[in-house]
């Protein structure tokens, strides 16, 4: 039986047209999945990019669920 893929916590920034920057934490397997999760919630003209990550301890403290997008 194969092991499930390991998830990582990505920090993704969203830059909107009004020069407002929001940063989201996303628990995903790949960076592309994290970018897609934020892009689905972002404005159509917003730019999204990976800006960092979170430690496992911080993910546990935040109680971040897989696929959840949470503004930090």
C-alpha positions in Angstrom: 0.0 0.0 0.0 1.5 3.4 -1.0 2.0 6.1 1.5 -0.2 9.2 1.2 1.7 12.2 -0.2 3.2 14.5 2.4 1.6 17.9 2.6 3.5 21.2 3.3 2.3 24.5 4.5 2.9 27.2 1.8 2.6 30.9 2.3 1.0 32.5 -0.8 0.7 36.2 -1.4 -2.1 37.8 -3.4 -1.4 41.2 -4.9 -4.6 42.9 -6.1 -5.0 45.8 -8.5 -5.4 48.2 -5.6 -1.9 47.4 -4.3 -3.3 45.4 -1.4 -1.2 42.4 -0.4 -2.7 39.5 1.4 -0.9 36.5 2.6 -2.6 33.1 2.9 -1.4 29.8 4.5 -2.4 26.7 2.5 -1.7 23.1 3.4 -1.1 21.3 0.0 1.1 18.6 -1.6 2.6 20.8 -4.2 3.2 24.5 -4.7 1.0 24.4 -7.8 -1.9 23.1 -5.7 -1.4 25.9 -3.2 -1.3 28.6 -5.9 -4.5 27.2 -7.5 -6.4 27.1 -4.2 -5.6 30.8 -3.6 -6.3 31.8 -7.2 -9.8 30.3 -7.0 -10.6 32.7 -4.1 -8.6 35.7 -5.4 -9.9 38.5 -7.7 -9.5 37.7 -11.4 -6.8 40.4 -11.9 -4.8 39.4 -8.8 -1.3 38.0 -9.0 -0.4 35.1 -6.7 3.0 33.7 -5.8 4.7 31.5 -3.2 6.5 33.6 -0.6 7.4 31.0 2.0 6.3 28.2 4.3 5.3 27.3 7.8 6.8 24.8 10.3 4.9 21.7 11.3 4.5 23.1 14.8 2.8 26.3 13.6 0.5 24.2 11.3 -0.6 22.2 14.3 -1.2 25.4 16.4 -3.2 27.0 13.6 -5.1 23.7 13.2 -4.8 24.1 9.4 -6.7 21.5 7.4 -5.6 20.0 4.1 -6.7 22.3 1.2 -7.9 25.0 3.6 -6.9 28.6 2.6 -6.5 30.9 5.6 -5.4 34.5 5.7 -2.5 35.1 8.0 
